[in-house]
């Protein structure tokens, strides 16, 4: 049988308490900063642009909704738009449903 003193000597020096938590907080902060600059900041910038676009909408503008519906604005209320989708088809949608403003079609020149 092995001597208990020999086993204690082979076990190495005693560990001193818990590790410093500062390193863990630093890593968590670094990961949050990466997520902020890669994900959160660009999404906020895009949302601000969309909010500005929605505020500037007026009658006659052509828009695309989140659902993919194309339409022309025929009426603007506080938070609702009246869209003309077809000749006799008009729908009411929330301003928040607007995904983008449809640009003017570019004319193709044939060569």
C-alpha positions, 0 to 999 in steps of 0.5 A: 500500500502507498504511503499517504504522504507520498500521494499528497506530494504527487498531487501537487500544490494546493489550489488557491480559491476561485479564479479571477472573474474579471477575465470572464467579464472581459470576454463577455464584454468583448463578445457583446461588442462584436455582436453590437457592431456586426448585428445591432448597429446595422439593423438600427441604421436600416430601421432609421432609414426606413422610418424616414422613408415612411415619414416622407411618403405622400400621395402618388408614391409607388411602394412595395409592402412587406408581403410583396404587394406593389401599389400606389398611394392614393391617400395618407392618414395618421398611421394608415395608407390607402393603396391602389393595387389595381384599377378598381382595387384599393386597400388600407395598410399600416405604414409599418407594412411598407418595405421600400419605395419603388423606384422609377423604372429605368428606360432600356435603350435598344442597340 
